[in-house]
């Protein structure tokens, strides 16, 4: 199973496999054709409240991870997570985010959950 995290602004690569946008909003300034997104499960993204909390005062990433994992246990998010997990069973999956630091973002939390 291959799951990786990349910025959506990076050009697609042949080994990306299924490209899944994991941001709630479409990335600013990016044409949909250029992004080549295969799936966009908006229900997998952190809640607005959690995003605001995390970015408000440089909150600890570890606590964000825990809170986000708890949100992913909700029925809609859990169903979407299972769907993406099924995709990983078929081949490589690339989680795409506009985050400036993808390795300390919700996309990395998703990648870890999918690889467990």
N, C-alpha and C positions, 0 to 999 in steps of 0.2 A: 504494500500500500504506500503510495507516494502522495504526500500532501505538502505543499509549500505555500509560502506567503510572499506576495510581491506587490509593489505599488502598481496601481492601475494605470499610471502614467507611463510606465515602462512599456516598450513595444512587446507585443506577443512573441513568444518563442515556440518553436515546433514541439518541444517536450512539455508544454504547459498542460496538455490534456484538457479536461473540462475547466473552463475559466468561470469562477463563481465570484460575483461582486458581493461583498459582505458589508457594504455601507448602506445606510438608510436612504441617503440622498445621492443623486447622480453626481459624479465628480465634476466640479466646476471646470469649464473650458475644454471638456473632452467630448469629441464627437462619438456617438454610439457606434458607428462603423469602425472607427479607429480602435476602440476598446475591445472589440470582439468578445463580448461577454456572452456566455452560454446560459447562465442562470443568475437570477437576482432575488434571492429569498430575503426580503426586507424584514421578515419576522425573526431572523436570526441576529439582528443587530441589537446592541444594548439600548435600553430605554433612554429616552431623552433625559430623564432625571439622573440616571447613572452616568451618562456622558457628561452632563453639566457638573456633577459632583466630582468626577475624576479630573476634569480640566480646570476646576475652580481654583484650587490652591496647591497645585502640584502634589496631589494625593498619592499615597503609596500604590504602586502597581500590584503588589501582592493582594491588597485588600480589594482593588478593582477586580482582579481575577476571580476572587471568591464571590463577590457580589454578582458578577456577570454569570458565573457558572450557576448560581442559584436562579437567575432569570431564565437560563436555558433549560431549566427543569420544568418550566410552564408548558402546558400541553402543545400549543402552537409551535413554540420554539423547539421543543423536543421532537416533534414530528418532522420539522424542517431539518433538524440536525441528523435525524435518522436517514432522511432522503440523501443528504450530502454524504453521509457515511456509506450508503449504498453506492453512490457514484465512485467513491474511493475503491470499492471492491471491483470495479470494472476497469480501472486504470488511473493514471495520474490526475490529480485535482490541484488547481492553483487558486488559492483564495486571494482575491484582489481587494485592496483598500487604498483610499486616497491619503491615509495617515502618513504624516511625515516620518514617523518612526514605527514602521510596521511590526518590529520585534517587541514593542511594548504597547501593543494595541489589542483590541478585541479579536482581530484576525489571528493573532498568535495564540490566544486562548482557544479559539475554535480549532486551530491546527493541532494543538496538543490533545484536545478532547477527541478529535478524529483519529489520532494516531494511537490512542490508548486502547 
